[in-house]
Amino acid sequence: IVYNCFQFLMKRMIENFPTGDQMDHNFANMRALMQVLDQSLYDTIQMNGDFSHFYFCYRWFLLDFKREFCYSSMYRVWETIWAASHVASPQFYLFIALGLVETYRDIII
């Protein structure tokens, strides 16, 4: 079962590496979500520097939020992302990233 979970994770994550273009799609989707859901933060990011590429989200997407949560929470987040990809949306992880942006809003600004 551990091997199957690892294999599934690698299938899902392979597009985030330089050979794929998923990371660019993630950044574009984050920009669109933030523009709709938090216009004031989006405007501040656009005005105050070159944050419009959303590179501060890079580690989140590359490591699937591994360093943002403690281990017990991280496994729950991964399980939620995997389940949501079948039930709600394959891009559910973007909403987790948006939640982190809102949590770290003052630090980002």
Secondary structure, 3 states (H helix, E strand, C coil): CHHHHHHHHHHHHHHHCCCCCHHHHHHHHHHHHHHHHCHHHHHHHHHCCCCCCCHHHHHHHHCCCCCCCCHHHHHHHHHHHHHHHHHCCCCHHHHHHHHHHHHCHHHHC
